[in-house]
């Protein structure tokens, strides 16, 4: 597990500088969607970096985008362009809603979403 939910786990197979845009995302119980945007080191508040993915889940949740912190990643297959995450589809569906225009750079939203996923990862 990563030190924070915003860091890539050491054993996830992610190499710094690799774009994950367009990769398929797989939860523990099925497909989630595709990465719309990958942020390797986004800064939400001064001095605070947070790696994350914006995932289009429209294949199973009509027209929904979600933000997934890098700490949920369990494996990256660059050849197959697939990311496996340590969450269920239900956990993703139950996350606080994401509005790209309002939440992408909102430090308070990132605190809330980070706490939500951290709670599910740590059980």
Secondary structure, DSSP 8 states (H G I E B T S, - for coil): --SSTTS--GGG---TT---TT-EEEETTEEEEEEEEEEEEEEEETTEEEEEEEEE-TTTSTT-EEEEEGGGEEEEETTTTEEEESS-HHHHHTS----HHHHTT-HHHHHHHHHHHHHHHH-
